[in-house]
């Protein structure tokens, strides 16, 4: 519990900075559009239509869409535009904040009493004077209701920014869901809910003060909001210079390994922070761009996803080829393999595989149309799945993606018959799963490799600290550490599993 809540202040600061920056940018865009919409029906239809369209796009998809857009813009501009982290999150959340502000502002102006407007005109007011002295004060309470809604939506959606490399309270939620550490999930949810309720309450006081024309209450509420913002951002005040950022994808093995790396670096005098829950493409791009300093990746992932290679040579050849390619193309340094492989492995319940006589992917292909397939969220779109389908002609009756932990649960419950398991997962042995052979070699090797960002290429001390991990972790040890986190009874945190693994390495 203490470990979970110890991470809240820093993540809360990042979350608050992102949400309020998006809200302020949303206001800066919406308010001029509200005025223009009140004077031009075409502008109103287009603005409200666009804002409504944005709301139909799932927030996670909208965040993901900005990644290729910014990547393309950066390439056109010759670099310098970050495709990950704060910028794509800010842009996506800003779009989400537009609709409630626009709709309330336009509706408020449209429903003003015509007699009041005629009186203002009769007094000789110009259009701008009427806007600032009459319309704005009358519409402000209605507009503030839209701002409150936008603030709550933005704070809630900001938890999803974890997926594009922006730290937020979503880090706790995603990590907790993957490792089934409900304390982490609750810490993230309570902190996000508390932030949203506090912001809504303070903005509600502003709305009440405007409606009752109590300026003191308005300024006091805004002051409290500003003080709260500054207090929450206190953990972000110290300069981040010299801090090592360690990236991780969204499953237990990665959470364990980044802490093994982090403990080594801390012992050598470095300050570290973790960026968890990244997708494969996001993690690699973040490393190449220097947003993270070190990453454990897998040779087959880089081979298939980044290098676009469809051939399947030996594990050694893939590792060597990846090392040369990342250096030549991205100035990334590969220190070497950690000593174990975590490849994709098609697995079934042992008794079900025996009953059906399935030993290999060839056997599976003949009965696949009767079976349900469960995978992680990435596998169905990866080139490895395309390679398996080409080699074996497998066509399942159904295929559904799950978060990795729930994928295993789907198999255990009978909701799935086959899963795309991971060969270093301790649940394979613990759940008595049957791993199917790949006689045609459709799946490449997946050695765990340690990659260093371009900015650390000449840091001999940094690399020296981590070289002790090369070849030091066997697949048996990794399976045991993974199972400590993933098992149902007696599970431990990734940090505790990392300490066990460090002791095992030292023996």
N, C-alpha and C positions, 0 to 999 in steps of 0.2 A: 504494500500500500504506500509506504513512504517513498519507495523508488519511483512509483508511478506518478505521485503528486509532485515529486521533486522536479519532474520534467515540465510541469505545467507552466511556471512563470515565463520561461523563455519562449515556449510555443505560443502562449497566450499573447505575448508581446508581438510576435510575428503575425499571428492571426488578426490581432486588432489593427496593426498597421495596414495590412492588406485590405481588410474589410472597410475601414474608414477612408482609406485612399480611394477605393472603388466608389464608395458612397459620395464622397466629395466630387469626384470626377463625373459621376452620374448626375449630380446636381448642376454642375457647370454646363453639362450638355442639355439637360432637361429644361432648365428654367428659360433659356432663350427660345427653345422650341415651344414651350407653353405660350409664351407671348406671341410668337409667330402664328401658332395654331389658332389663337383666339382671333386673329385678324385675317386668316386665310384658310378656308375650309380644305383646300387641296393639301396644304402643309399638314393640317390636323389629321387627315385621312392617312397620308403617307407615314407620318411619324408614329401614330398610334398603331397602324398596321404593322410597321417594322418591329416596334417594341413588342407587340403581341406575338409576332412570328418568333422572335427570340425566345419567348417563354415556352414555346412548343418544343424547343430543342432541349433534351436532357442536359443538365448542367455539366455532367462529366464529359459528355460528347462535345459541348461547346468549349470546354477547357482544352480537350484534345485537338480540336480543329485549329486552334491558334498556333499549335506547335508547327505543323507544316507551312502555315502561312508566314509565320515569322522566320522560319528557316529559309523559305524562298526569298523573302524580302532581304534577309541578311546576305544571301548569296548575290542578289542583284546589286545591293549597296556595297559589296566588297567586304562584308563582315561588320561586326560592331553592334548588331541587333541581337540581344539575347532571346533565344527561342524557348528557354526553359525558365522556371522559377517565377519571379515576381511579375514580370511584364505580361506574359500570357494570362496569368491568373488575374491581374488587374483589369485587363481588357475584357475578359469573359465576365467577370463579376460586375463590371461597369454596365455592360449591356443588360444584365439581369436587374440592375437597379433602376433602369429607365422607366419601365411600364407603370409601376404604381405612382411615381412622381408625375409623369406625363398625364396619366389618366385623371388623377385627382386635380391637378392644376387646370387642365382643360375643362373638366366638369365644373370646377368652382367658378371659373370665369364665365362659362356659358349660362350658369344659373343665377347670376347676379341680378338684382332687381333693376329693371330698365329705368324706373323712376329715379333711382340714385344716379345712374349714368347720365340721364337727361339733366338732372340738377347740376352735375359737375360741368356738363357742356354749357349749361345756361350761365354758369359763373365765369365762363370764358377760359376754362382750363384747356391747355393743349393736350394732345393725345398722351404725351409722356407724363405730363403732370397728373392727368387722370389715372394713369397706370400706377404711379408711385404713391400718390396721395389718397386714392380712393380704392382702386381695384386690388392692389397688392395687400393692404391691411385686411380687407374683407375676405380675400381668398386664402390668406395665410393659414388659418386653422385647418381648412380642408387640405391644403397642400402639405401641411405638417403631418397629417394622418397618412398621406402617401409616403412621406419620408420615413416615418416609423415602420411602415410595412417594408419598404426597400431595405432599411437597416437590418431588420430581422432576417429577411431573405438572404441578404448578402453575407451576414455572419454565419448563417447555416450553410450556405453553399461554399463558403471559404474552406470548410473542412476537406473538400474534394481537391483542393489545390496541391495536396500531398502527391497526387498522381503525376503532376508535371514538375515536381522538384521544388516546390515552394513549401517551406516549413509552416505547419499550422497545427491546430489541435487535432486535425485529421491524422497526424502521425500516430498519435496514441490510439485512435479508433481503429485504423487499419492494422497496426501491429497487434493490437489486442484481439481483433477478429481472427487474424491468421494464426496466432499462437493460442487462441482460446483463453487469453488472460483477461477475464472480465473486469478486473480492477482497472486495467489500462483503458478499456472501452468506457467504463463508467467515469473515469477521470476526464477523458476527452469529452464525453457527452455532457457531464455536469458543468465543466468549464465553459463549453460553447453555449449551453443553455443559459448559464448564469450571465455570460457576457451579453447575450441577446436580450434577456429580460432587463438587465441593468440599462442597456442602451435605450430600450423601448420606454422604460420608466422615465428616464431623464428627458428624452425627446417628448414624452407625453406631458411632462411638466412645462416644457417650452410651448407645446400646443395649447395647454390650458392657460398659460400666462398671456399668450397672444390673444386668445379668445376673450379673456377677461380684461385685456389691456393693462396687465400688471407687469410693467417692464422689469421691475426688480426680480420677480420670479423667473422671467425669461433669462436675464443675464446670470442669475444665480445657477439656474439649471445648466446653461451653456458652460459656465465656469466649472461646475462640478464635472461635467462631461469632459472638459479639457484636462482638469486635474487627474481624473481617472485614467484618461488616455496617457498622460505623462507618467503616472505611477505604474501603469501596466507595461509601459515601454522601457522602464528602468533597466530590466535585464539586457536590453539591446543597446544601452548607451555605451558600454565599453567597446573600444575598437576591436574589430574582429581580426585585425592583422596578426598573422602568426598562428591562427587557429587552423588546424588540419580538419578538413571535411571528408568524412568517410561515407561513401554511398552504399546503399543496399537495395536489392530488389525485395519483392513482397512475400518472402517465405522464411520459415524458421531458420534454415541453414544460414541464410544471409545475415539474419539478425545475430546469430551466434558468432559468425566469423568477423563481422565488423567490430564486435566487442573484443575479440581476441586481438585484432589489429590495434584497436584503440587502447587497450591496456598496455600493450608494448610501447606504443608511442608516448603514452602518459608517463610510463616509467623512465623514458628517455628525456623527459622534460617538455614534451609538446602538449599544447592544449588541443583537445579534440571535440568535435561535434558530429552527430550522426544525421544522415539524410536517408530515411527509410521509405520503403513502399514504392520505389521507382519501377516503372516498366523497363524492359530490356533496352528498347531503343532510347528511352529517356535517359537511363543510367549511362549508356555509352556516350551519348551526345554530351551529357553533362561533364563526363570525364574529359572528353576531347576539348571541350570549351573551357576547362579549368574551374567549373562550378563545384566539382568535387575533386579531391586530390588522389584518392585511391579507391579501387573497386575490385572486388572479386567477381570475375566474370567466368564464362565457360567457353572453352575453345570452340565447341560445336555451334554455340549461339553466334559468336562473331563470324565464324566460317560461313554459316548459312544466311544470317540476317544482314550482317554488315558487308561481307565480302561477296555475297550472292553466289556462292559456290554450291553446286548441286552434286559434285562428285564426292565420294566417300573413301579417302585414303586411310592409312593407319592413324591411330591416335597420335603417335609421335610426329608424323608428317603434318597433321592438322595443327598441333601446337607450334611447331617450327614455322609453318606458313603464317599463322596468326601473328606470331611475334614479329616477323619481318614486315607484314602488311601494316599493322598498327603503328609501327615506327615510321615507315615510309609515308603513309597516308595521313597520319594524325599526330605524329611526334609523341605517341604514347609509348612508354617503356614497359615491356613485359618482364617482370622479375623471374617468372618461371611458374611451374605447376606446384600447387600445394601438396600434391602427392596422392590425390584421390580423384575419381571420376564420378560425376553425377549426371548420368545420361537419362534421356527419356526411356522408359521401359513400360511396355504394355503389360498390365497385370490383371489377374482375375482372382476371385476367391478360390483357394486351393481345391475345395471339394467340388465347386462348380466346374472348374477346368478339367478335373479328373472325370467327372460324370459325362462331360461332353467330349472327352478325348482330345482336348486342345493343349498342345505343347509348344506350338510355334505360331508365328504370324501367318504362315501358309494355312495352318489348321483353322486359325481364327477367320481368315478371309472366306472360308467355305460356309461358316455359320454366322457371319457378321450381321446379315439381314434379319436375324432373330434376336439381336442383342442391343442393349442400350449402352452408349459410350459416354463417360464423364471425363472432362479434361480441366486443366487450369484455364484461366481466361485468355491466354495467349495461343495455346497450342493449335487450335483449329485454323489460325491465320498464319502459322509459321511454315516455312519451306520444308521442315522435316515431315510435317503431316502430308504435304503434297508429295514428298518423296516416297513415303510409305504407301500412299494410295497408288502412285504410279507402279511401284514395285510389286504390290500384292493385290491391287484392285479391291481394297476393302471398302464396303459401303454398309454402315451400321443402320439399324432401324431408326435410331435417334442419336443425336449427339448434343450434349448440353455442357456449357462451361460452369465451373464452380471455383470459388476460392480453394486453394490447395487442400486446406484442412477439411473443408466440407466435401471435397471430391472423395476423400477416403471414407467419409461418413456415408456418402451416397452409395458407395460400393458395399459397405457393411450392412446397410439397411435394405439392400436389394433394389434401390432406386436406379442403380447402374449395375451392369454386368462386367464392364471392362473400364479401366481407367488408364490415363497416361501418367504412370507413377514416376518417381525419381529413384534412381538406383542406390542413392546414398541415404534413403529414408529408412529409419528404423522401424517404421510401421509395416514394412514389407514382411519382415520376419515375425514381428509381434502379432500381426493379423493373419499369419500363415497364407500369404498371397503367393500365387504362382506367377512368376515372371516369364513371359513368352519369349522364346528365342527369335532372333532376327537373322535367319539363314541367308538372306539376300543382301545383308549389310546396308539397309536403307537409311539407318540412323547413324549419324557421325558420332565420333567420340566427344565426350564433354568433360575434359579435364578442367578442374577448377584452377584458374590462373589469376595471378596477382598483377594488376595493371596500375601504372603510376601516371598521373597527369603530366602534360608537357611542362608545366611550371615547376615540377619536382625532378625533371630529368637530370639536372646537374647537382642535386642535393645528395651528396654521398652519405651524409649522416642519416638522412631520412631513409634512404634505400638500405643502408647497412642494418638499421633497426629491424626492417621487415624481412631481410634475406634469411633470417633464421627460421622463417615459416616455410620456405621452399622445400618441398619433399618431406615435410615433417608430419603431415596428417594422413593417416591411413583411412581407407573407406570404412573399416570396422569402427574406428574411433569416431568418425564423423557420424555414422549411423547411430551410435550410442548417444552422442551429444544431441543429435536431432530428436531422438526418441524421448529424451529427458523433457524436452519442451512440448512435444506433440502428444505424449500419452495422456490418457484421461485421469488416471489416479497417480498422485504423487508428482505431478508436473512441476517443473521449476522455471524460473525466468531465463531468457536468453543470456543474461549476464552471469547467472549461476552456472549454466551449462558451459559458457565460455571459460569460466575459471576451472571447471573440471577438465575441459579439453586442454587448457594450458598446462595443468599438472600432468596430464597423460603425455603431452608432448615432451615435457621435461624429463620424464622417467627414461 
